Amino acid sequence: MSTTSPQDNEGSKRGGYSYMELLSEWQLVNTDSSWKQWAACNGADPELFFPDGGDIRISHAKAKEFCSDCIVYKECLKFAMDNGIAYGVWGGLSPAERQRKG
């Protein structure tokens, strides 16, 4: 299974490509992203979830605050786990936490 690491926001860009443009280049096992419209992080700064620098622990902690109030965090986590996404906070878990949950 390939791992993916784009930003989690359709309009956000990393290297000139939006999140959805990048995801479309990988073969996703779980392609259901209908839950995203209900996500607490929808419209939030993707840098919180996908930090490029600084203290990643601080960014992850702030991102997890969104997840703690999110009604679709389970779907988000399932999407990341099913697709082997190895970057960013998804469903309230950091990459290391998702790997341990495995």
C-alpha distances in whole Angstrom, upper triangle without the diagonal:
4,7,10,13,16,19,19,22,23,26,25,24,22,23,25,22,22,19,18,19,16,14,15,14,10,9,9,9,12,14,17,19,22,22,22,26,27,25,28,26,27,29,28,28,24,25,26,22,21,23,24,27,29,29,25,26,29,27,24,28,29,26,26,29,28,25,28,30,27,28,24,22,21,19,18,16,15,13,12,11,9,7,6,10,11,14,17,19,18,20,22,19,19,15,17,18,15,13,17,16,13
4,7,10,13,16,17,20,20,23,22,21,19,19,21,19,19,16,16,16,13,11,13,11,8,8,9,10,13,14,17,18,22,22,22,25,26,24,27,25,25,27,26,26,22,23,23,20,18,21,21,24,26,26,23,25,27,25,23,26,27,24,25,28,27,25,28,30,27,28,24,22,21,20,18,17,16,13,12,11,11,8,6,8,9,12,15,17,17,19,21,19,18,14,16,18,15,14,17,18,15
4,7,10,13,14,17,18,21,19,18,16,17,19,17,17,14,15,15,12,10,13,12,9,10,10,11,13,14,17,17,21,21,20,23,24,22,24,22,22,24,23,22,18,19,20,16,14,17,17,20,23,23,19,21,23,21,19,23,24,20,21,25,24,22,25,27,24,25,22,20,19,18,16,14,14,12,9,10,10,7,5,5,6,8,12,14,14,17,18,16,14,11,13,15,12,12,15,16,13
4,6,10,11,14,15,17,15,15,13,14,16,13,13,10,11,12,9,7,11,10,8,10,10,12,13,13,16,15,19,19,17,21,22,20,22,19,19,21,20,19,15,16,17,14,12,15,15,18,21,21,18,20,22,19,18,21,22,18,20,23,21,20,23,25,22,24,20,19,19,17,14,14,14,12,9,11,11,8,7,5,6,7,10,12,12,15,17,15,14,11,14,16,13,14,17,17,16
4,7,9,12,13,15,13,12,10,12,14,12,12,9,11,12,9,9,12,12,11,13,13,15,16,16,18,16,20,19,17,20,22,19,20,17,18,19,18,16,12,13,14,11,8,11,11,14,17,18,15,17,19,16,15,19,19,16,18,21,20,19,22,24,22,23,20,18,19,18,15,14,16,13,10,13,14,11,10,6,6,5,7,11,11,15,16,14,12,10,14,16,14,14,18,18,17
4,7,9,10,12,9,9,7,9,11,9,8,5,8,9,7,7,11,11,11,14,13,16,16,15,17,15,18,18,15,18,20,17,19,15,15,16,15,14,10,11,13,10,8,11,11,15,18,19,16,18,19,16,16,19,19,16,18,21,19,18,22,23,21,23,20,18,20,18,15,15,17,14,12,15,16,12,12,9,10,7,8,11,12,16,17,16,14,13,17,18,16,17,21,21,20
4,6,8,9,7,7,7,10,11,9,8,5,9,10,9,10,13,14,14,17,16,18,17,16,17,14,17,16,13,16,17,15,16,12,12,12,11,10,6,8,10,8,6,9,10,14,16,17,15,17,17,14,14,17,16,13,16,18,16,16,20,20,18,20,18,17,19,17,14,15,17,14,12,16,17,14,14,11,11,9,8,10,11,14,15,15,14,13,17,18,17,19,22,22,21
4,7,9,8,10,10,14,14,12,9,6,8,11,10,10,13,15,15,17,15,17,15,14,14,11,14,13,10,12,14,11,12,9,9,10,10,9,6,9,10,7,7,11,13,16,18,19,16,18,18,14,13,16,15,11,14,16,13,13,17,17,15,17,14,13,16,14,10,12,14,12,11,14,16,14,14,11,12,10,8,9,9,12,13,14,13,14,17,18,16,18,21,21,21
4,6,5,8,10,14,13,11,8,6,8,11,11,11,14,16,16,19,17,19,17,15,15,12,13,13,9,11,13,11,12,9,7,7,8,8,6,10,11,10,10,13,15,18,20,21,18,20,20,16,16,18,16,13,16,17,14,15,18,18,16,17,15,15,18,16,13,15,17,14,14,18,19,16,18,14,16,13,11,12,12,14,16,17,17,17,21,21,20,22,25,24,24
4,6,8,11,14,12,10,6,5,6,8,10,10,12,14,15,18,16,19,17,15,14,11,13,13,10,11,14,13,14,12,9,9,11,11,10,13,15,13,13,16,17,21,23,24,22,24,23,19,20,22,20,17,19,21,17,18,22,21,18,19,17,18,20,17,14,17,19,15,15,19,19,17,19,16,18,16,15,16,15,17,19,20,20,20,24,24,22,25,28,27,26
4,7,10,13,11,9,6,7,8,10,12,13,14,16,18,21,20,23,21,18,18,15,16,17,13,13,16,15,16,13,11,9,11,11,10,13,15,14,14,16,17,20,23,24,22,24,23,20,21,23,20,18,21,22,19,20,23,23,20,22,20,20,23,21,18,21,22,19,19,23,23,21,22,19,20,18,16,18,17,20,21,22,22,22,26,27,25,27,30,30,29
4,7,10,9,8,5,6,9,10,11,13,15,16,18,21,20,23,21,19,20,16,18,18,14,15,18,16,16,13,11,10,10,9,7,9,12,12,11,13,13,17,19,21,19,21,21,17,18,21,18,16,19,20,18,19,23,22,20,22,21,20,23,21,18,20,22,19,18,22,23,20,21,17,18,15,14,15,16,19,20,21,20,20,24,24,23,25,28,28,28
4,6,5,5,4,7,10,9,10,12,14,15,17,20,20,23,22,20,21,18,21,21,17,18,21,19,20,16,15,13,14,11,9,11,14,13,11,13,12,16,19,21,19,22,22,18,19,22,20,18,21,23,21,22,25,26,24,26,23,23,25,23,20,22,23,20,19,22,23,20,21,17,18,15,14,17,18,21,22,22,21,20,24,25,24,25,29,29,28
4,5,6,7,8,11,10,9,12,14,14,16,19,19,23,22,21,22,20,22,22,19,21,23,21,21,18,17,16,15,13,10,10,14,13,10,11,10,14,17,19,17,21,21,17,18,22,20,18,21,23,21,22,26,27,25,27,25,23,25,24,20,21,23,20,18,21,22,19,19,15,16,13,13,16,17,21,22,21,19,18,22,24,22,23,27,27,27
4,6,8,10,13,11,10,13,15,14,16,20,21,24,24,23,25,22,25,26,22,24,27,24,25,21,21,19,19,16,14,14,17,16,13,14,12,15,19,21,20,23,23,20,21,25,24,22,25,27,25,26,30,30,28,31,28,27,29,27,24,25,26,23,21,24,25,21,21,18,18,15,16,19,21,24,25,24,22,21,24,26,25,26,29,30,29
4,7,10,12,10,10,13,14,14,17,20,21,25,25,23,24,22,24,25,22,23,26,24,25,21,20,19,19,17,15,15,19,18,15,16,15,18,21,24,22,26,26,22,24,27,25,23,26,28,26,27,30,31,29,31,28,28,29,27,24,26,27,24,22,25,26,22,23,20,20,18,18,21,22,25,27,26,24,23,27,29,27,28,32,32,31
4,7,8,6,6,10,11,11,14,17,18,21,21,19,21,18,21,22,19,20,23,22,23,20,18,17,18,16,14,15,18,17,14,16,15,19,22,24,22,25,26,22,23,26,25,22,25,27,24,25,29,29,26,28,25,25,27,24,21,23,24,20,19,23,23,19,20,17,18,16,17,19,20,23,25,24,23,22,25,27,25,26,30,30,28
4,6,5,6,9,10,11,13,17,16,20,19,17,18,15,17,18,15,16,19,18,19,16,15,14,15,14,11,13,16,15,13,15,16,19,22,24,22,24,24,20,21,24,22,20,22,24,21,22,26,26,23,24,22,22,24,21,18,20,21,18,17,21,21,18,19,16,17,15,15,17,17,20,22,22,21,21,24,25,23,25,28,28,27
4,5,5,6,9,10,11,14,13,17,16,14,15,12,15,16,12,15,17,15,17,14,13,13,14,13,10,12,15,12,11,14,15,18,21,22,20,22,22,19,19,22,20,17,20,22,19,19,23,23,20,22,19,18,20,18,15,17,18,14,13,17,17,14,15,12,14,12,12,14,14,17,19,19,18,17,21,22,20,22,25,24,23
4,5,5,6,9,10,12,12,15,14,11,12,10,13,14,12,14,17,16,18,16,14,14,16,16,13,16,18,15,14,18,19,22,25,26,23,25,26,22,21,24,23,20,22,24,21,20,24,24,21,22,19,19,20,17,15,17,17,13,14,17,17,14,16,13,16,15,15,16,15,18,20,21,20,19,23,24,21,23,26,25,24
4,6,5,7,10,12,13,16,16,13,15,14,16,18,16,17,20,19,22,19,17,17,19,18,15,18,20,18,16,19,19,23,26,27,25,27,28,24,24,27,26,23,25,27,24,24,28,28,25,25,22,22,23,21,18,20,20,16,16,20,19,15,17,15,17,16,17,19,18,21,24,23,23,21,25,26,24,25,28,28,26
4,5,5,7,11,11,15,15,13,16,14,17,19,16,19,21,20,22,19,18,18,19,18,15,16,19,16,14,17,17,21,24,25,22,25,26,22,22,25,24,21,23,26,24,23,27,27,24,26,22,22,23,20,17,19,19,15,14,17,17,13,14,12,14,13,14,17,17,20,22,21,20,18,22,23,21,22,25,25,23
4,5,5,8,8,11,11,10,12,11,15,16,14,17,19,18,21,18,17,18,19,19,15,17,19,16,15,18,18,22,25,26,23,25,26,22,21,25,24,21,22,25,22,21,25,26,22,23,20,19,20,17,14,16,16,12,11,14,13,10,12,10,13,13,14,16,15,17,20,19,19,17,21,22,19,20,23,23,21
4,6,7,8,12,12,10,12,12,15,17,16,18,21,20,23,21,19,20,22,21,18,21,22,20,18,21,22,25,29,29,26,29,30,26,25,28,28,24,26,28,25,24,28,28,25,25,22,22,22,19,17,19,18,14,14,17,15,12,14,13,16,16,18,20,18,21,23,23,22,21,24,25,22,23,27,26,24
4,7,9,13,14,12,16,15,19,21,19,22,24,23,26,23,22,23,24,23,20,22,24,21,19,22,21,25,28,29,26,29,30,27,26,29,29,26,27,30,28,26,30,31,28,28,25,24,24,21,19,20,20,16,16,18,16,13,14,13,16,16,18,21,20,22,25,24,23,21,24,25,22,23,26,26,24
4,6,9,11,11,14,14,18,20,18,21,24,22,25,23,22,24,24,24,20,22,23,20,18,21,21,25,28,29,25,27,29,26,25,28,28,25,26,29,27,25,29,29,26,27,23,22,22,19,17,18,17,13,13,14,13,9,11,11,13,14,17,19,18,20,23,22,21,18,21,23,19,19,23,23,20
4,7,9,9,13,14,18,19,19,22,24,23,26,24,23,25,26,26,22,24,26,22,21,24,24,28,31,31,28,29,31,28,26,30,30,26,27,30,28,26,29,30,27,27,23,22,21,18,17,18,16,13,13,14,11,8,11,12,15,16,19,20,18,21,24,22,22,19,22,23,20,20,23,22,19
4,5,6,9,11,14,16,16,19,21,20,23,21,21,23,24,24,21,23,24,20,19,23,24,27,30,30,26,28,29,26,24,27,27,24,24,27,25,23,26,27,23,23,19,19,18,15,14,14,12,9,10,11,8,6,9,10,13,15,17,18,16,17,20,20,20,18,20,21,17,18,21,20,17
4,6,9,12,15,16,17,20,21,20,24,23,22,25,26,26,23,25,25,22,21,25,26,29,32,31,28,29,31,28,25,28,28,25,25,28,25,23,26,27,23,23,19,18,16,14,14,14,11,9,10,10,6,6,9,11,14,17,18,19,16,17,20,19,20,18,21,20,17,17,20,18,16
4,6,8,11,12,13,16,18,17,20,20,19,22,23,24,21,24,24,20,20,24,26,29,31,31,27,28,29,26,24,26,26,23,22,25,23,20,23,23,20,19,15,15,13,10,11,11,8,6,9,9,6,6,10,11,15,17,17,17,14,15,18,18,19,18,21,20,16,17,20,18,16
4,6,9,11,12,14,16,16,20,19,18,21,22,23,20,23,23,20,20,24,26,29,31,31,28,29,30,27,25,27,27,23,23,25,23,21,24,24,20,19,15,16,15,11,11,13,11,8,10,12,9,9,12,13,16,17,18,18,15,16,20,20,21,20,23,22,19,20,23,21,19
4,6,8,9,12,13,13,17,17,16,19,21,22,20,23,23,20,21,25,27,30,32,31,28,29,29,26,24,26,26,22,22,24,21,19,21,21,17,16,12,14,13,9,10,12,10,8,11,13,11,11,14,14,18,19,19,18,15,15,18,19,21,20,23,22,19,21,24,21,20
4,5,6,8,10,10,14,14,12,15,17,19,17,20,20,17,18,22,24,27,29,29,25,26,27,23,22,24,23,19,19,21,18,16,19,19,15,14,11,12,12,8,8,11,10,8,11,13,12,12,15,14,17,17,16,16,13,13,17,18,19,19,23,22,19,21,24,21,21
4,5,7,8,10,14,14,12,15,17,20,18,22,22,19,21,24,27,30,32,31,28,29,29,25,24,25,24,20,21,22,18,17,19,18,14,13,10,13,13,9,10,13,13,11,14,16,15,15,18,17,21,21,19,18,15,15,18,20,22,22,25,24,21,24,26,24,23
4,6,6,7,10,11,10,14,15,18,17,20,19,17,19,23,26,28,30,29,26,26,26,23,21,22,21,17,17,18,15,13,16,14,11,9,6,9,10,7,7,11,11,10,13,15,15,15,18,17,20,19,17,16,13,11,15,17,19,20,23,22,19,22,24,22,22
4,5,5,9,9,7,10,12,15,13,17,16,14,16,20,22,25,27,26,23,24,23,20,19,20,19,15,16,17,13,12,15,14,11,10,8,10,11,9,8,11,12,10,12,15,16,15,18,16,18,17,15,14,11,11,14,16,18,19,22,21,19,22,24,22,22
4,6,9,9,7,10,12,15,15,19,18,16,19,22,25,27,29,28,26,26,25,22,21,22,20,17,18,18,14,14,17,15,11,11,9,12,14,12,11,15,16,14,16,19,19,19,21,19,22,21,18,17,15,14,17,19,21,22,26,24,23,26,28,26,26
4,6,9,7,11,12,16,16,19,18,17,19,22,25,28,29,28,25,25,24,22,20,21,19,16,16,16,12,12,14,11,8,7,7,10,12,10,10,14,15,14,16,19,19,20,22,20,22,21,19,16,14,13,15,18,20,22,25,23,22,25,27,24,25
4,5,5,9,10,13,13,16,14,13,16,19,22,24,25,24,21,21,21,18,16,17,15,12,12,12,9,8,11,9,6,7,6,7,10,9,8,11,13,13,14,17,18,18,20,17,19,18,15,13,11,10,12,15,17,19,22,20,19,22,24,22,23
4,6,8,8,12,12,15,13,12,16,18,21,23,23,23,20,20,18,16,15,15,12,10,10,10,6,7,9,7,5,7,8,9,12,12,11,13,16,16,16,19,21,21,22,19,21,19,15,13,12,10,11,15,17,19,22,20,19,23,24,23,24
4,6,5,8,8,11,10,9,12,15,18,20,20,20,17,18,16,13,13,13,11,8,10,10,6,7,11,10,8,11,10,10,14,13,11,13,16,15,15,18,20,19,20,17,18,16,13,11,10,10,11,14,15,17,20,19,18,22,24,22,23
4,6,9,9,13,12,11,14,16,19,22,23,23,20,21,20,16,16,17,14,12,13,13,10,11,14,12,10,12,11,12,15,14,12,15,17,15,16,19,21,20,21,18,20,18,15,13,12,13,14,17,18,20,23,22,21,24,26,25,26
4,7,8,11,12,12,14,16,18,21,22,22,20,21,19,16,17,18,15,12,15,15,11,13,16,15,13,15,15,15,19,18,15,18,20,19,19,22,24,22,23,20,22,19,16,15,15,16,17,19,20,21,25,24,23,26,29,27,28
4,6,9,8,9,11,13,16,18,18,19,17,18,16,12,13,14,11,9,12,12,9,12,14,14,13,16,15,15,18,18,15,17,20,19,18,22,23,22,23,19,20,17,14,13,13,15,15,17,17,19,22,22,22,25,27,26,27
4,5,6,8,9,10,12,14,15,16,14,16,14,11,12,14,11,9,13,13,11,14,17,16,16,19,18,17,21,20,17,19,22,20,19,22,24,22,23,19,19,16,12,12,14,16,16,17,17,18,21,22,22,24,26,26,27
4,5,5,6,8,10,13,14,15,13,15,14,10,11,14,11,9,12,14,12,13,17,17,16,19,17,16,19,18,15,16,19,17,15,19,21,19,19,15,15,12,9,10,11,14,14,15,14,15,19,19,19,21,24,23,24
4,5,5,5,7,9,11,12,10,13,11,8,10,12,10,9,13,14,13,15,18,19,18,21,20,18,21,21,17,18,21,19,17,20,23,21,20,16,16,12,9,10,13,16,15,15,14,15,18,19,19,21,23,24,25
4,6,6,9,10,11,11,9,10,9,5,7,9,7,5,9,10,10,12,14,16,15,19,18,16,19,19,16,16,20,19,17,19,22,21,20,16,15,12,9,8,11,13,12,13,12,14,16,17,17,20,21,22,23
4,6,10,12,13,12,9,11,10,7,6,9,8,6,8,11,10,10,14,15,14,17,16,13,16,16,13,13,16,15,13,16,18,17,16,13,12,9,5,5,8,11,10,10,9,11,14,14,14,16,19,19,20
4,7,9,11,12,9,11,12,8,8,12,11,9,12,14,14,14,17,19,18,21,19,16,19,18,15,15,18,16,13,16,19,17,15,12,11,7,5,7,10,13,13,12,10,10,14,15,15,16,19,20,20
4,6,7,8,6,10,10,7,8,12,11,10,13,15,15,16,19,21,20,23,22,19,22,22,18,18,21,20,17,19,22,20,18,15,13,9,7,10,13,16,15,14,11,12,15,16,17,18,21,22,22
4,7,9,8,12,12,10,12,15,15,14,17,19,19,20,23,24,24,27,25,23,25,25,21,21,24,22,19,21,24,21,20,16,14,11,10,13,16,19,18,17,14,14,16,19,19,20,23,24,24
4,7,7,11,11,9,12,15,15,15,17,19,20,21,23,26,25,29,27,25,27,27,24,23,26,25,22,24,26,24,22,19,16,13,12,15,18,21,20,18,15,15,17,19,20,21,23,25,26
4,6,9,8,8,11,13,13,14,17,18,20,21,23,25,25,29,28,25,28,28,25,24,27,26,23,25,28,27,24,21,18,15,14,15,19,22,20,19,16,17,17,19,21,22,24,25,27
4,5,6,7,9,10,11,13,15,16,18,19,20,23,24,27,27,23,26,27,23,23,26,25,22,24,27,26,23,21,18,15,13,14,18,20,17,16,13,15,15,17,19,20,21,23,25
4,5,5,6,8,10,10,12,14,16,16,18,21,21,24,23,20,22,23,20,19,22,22,19,20,23,22,20,17,14,11,10,10,14,17,14,13,10,11,12,14,15,17,18,20,21
4,5,5,6,9,10,10,13,15,15,16,19,20,23,23,19,21,23,20,19,22,22,19,20,24,23,21,18,16,13,11,11,14,16,13,12,9,11,11,12,15,16,17,18,20
4,5,5,6,9,10,11,13,15,15,18,19,23,23,20,22,24,21,20,24,24,21,22,26,25,23,20,18,15,13,12,15,17,14,13,12,14,15,15,18,19,20,21,23
4,5,5,6,9,10,11,13,14,17,17,21,20,17,20,21,18,18,21,21,18,20,24,22,21,18,16,13,10,9,13,15,12,12,10,13,14,15,16,18,20,21,22
4,5,5,6,9,10,10,12,15,15,19,18,15,17,19,15,14,18,18,15,17,21,20,18,15,14,11,8,6,10,11,9,8,7,10,11,11,13,15,16,17,19
4,5,5,7,9,10,10,13,15,18,18,15,18,20,17,16,20,20,18,20,23,23,21,19,17,15,11,9,12,13,9,10,9,13,13,13,15,17,18,18,21
4,5,5,7,9,10,12,13,17,17,15,18,20,17,17,21,21,19,21,24,24,23,20,19,16,12,10,12,13,10,12,12,15,16,16,17,20,21,21,23
4,5,5,7,9,11,11,15,14,12,15,16,13,13,17,17,15,17,20,20,19,16,16,13,9,7,9,10,8,9,9,13,15,14,15,18,19,19,21
4,5,5,6,9,10,13,13,10,13,15,12,12,16,16,15,17,20,20,19,17,16,14,11,7,9,8,5,7,9,12,14,12,13,17,17,16,19
4,5,5,7,9,13,14,11,15,17,15,15,18,19,18,20,23,23,23,20,20,18,14,11,12,11,8,11,12,16,18,16,17,20,21,20,22
4,6,6,6,10,11,9,13,14,12,13,17,17,16,19,21,22,22,19,19,17,13,10,10,9,8,11,13,16,18,17,17,21,21,20,22
4,5,5,8,8,6,10,11,9,10,13,14,14,16,18,19,19,17,17,16,12,9,8,6,5,9,11,14,16,14,14,18,19,17,19
4,6,9,10,8,11,13,12,12,16,17,17,18,21,22,22,20,20,19,16,12,11,9,7,10,13,17,18,15,16,20,19,18,20
4,7,9,9,12,14,13,14,17,18,18,20,22,23,24,22,23,21,18,14,13,11,10,14,16,20,21,19,19,23,23,21,23
4,6,6,9,10,10,11,14,15,16,17,19,20,21,19,21,19,16,13,11,9,9,13,16,18,21,18,18,21,22,20,22
4,6,8,9,10,12,13,15,16,18,19,21,22,21,22,22,19,16,13,10,12,15,18,21,23,20,19,23,23,20,22
4,5,5,6,9,10,11,13,14,15,17,18,17,19,19,17,14,11,8,10,13,16,18,21,18,17,20,21,18,20
4,5,5,6,8,10,11,12,14,15,16,15,17,16,14,11,8,4,7,10,13,15,17,14,13,17,18,15,17
4,5,5,6,9,10,10,12,14,15,15,17,17,15,13,9,6,9,11,14,15,17,14,12,16,17,13,15
4,5,5,6,9,10,10,12,14,14,16,17,15,13,9,7,11,12,15,16,19,16,14,17,18,15,16
4,5,5,6,9,10,11,12,11,13,13,12,10,6,5,9,10,12,13,16,14,12,15,17,15,15
4,5,5,6,8,10,10,10,12,12,11,9,5,4,7,8,10,11,13,11,8,12,13,11,11
4,5,5,6,8,10,10,13,14,14,12,9,8,11,11,13,13,15,13,10,13,14,11,11
4,6,5,6,8,8,12,13,13,12,8,9,12,12,14,13,16,15,12,14,16,14,13
4,6,5,6,5,8,9,9,9,6,8,11,10,11,9,12,12,9,11,14,12,11
4,5,5,7,9,11,12,11,9,10,12,10,11,10,12,11,7,9,11,9,8
4,6,8,11,14,15,14,12,12,15,14,15,13,15,15,11,12,14,12,10
4,6,9,11,13,14,11,13,16,15,15,13,15,15,12,12,15,14,12
4,6,9,12,13,11,13,15,13,13,10,12,13,9,9,13,12,9
4,6,8,10,9,12,13,11,10,8,11,12,9,10,13,13,12
4,7,9,10,13,14,11,9,5,8,10,8,8,12,13,11
4,7,9,12,13,10,8,6,9,11,10,11,14,15,14
4,6,10,10,8,6,6,10,11,10,12,15,15,16
4,7,6,5,5,7,10,9,9,12,14,14,15
4,5,6,7,8,11,10,9,12,14,13,14
4,6,9,11,13,11,9,13,14,12,14
4,7,10,12,9,9,13,14,12,14
4,7,8,6,6,9,10,9,12
4,5,5,6,9,10,10,12
4,5,5,6,9,10,10
4,5,5,6,9,10
4,5,5,6,8
4,5,5,6
4,5,5
4,5
4
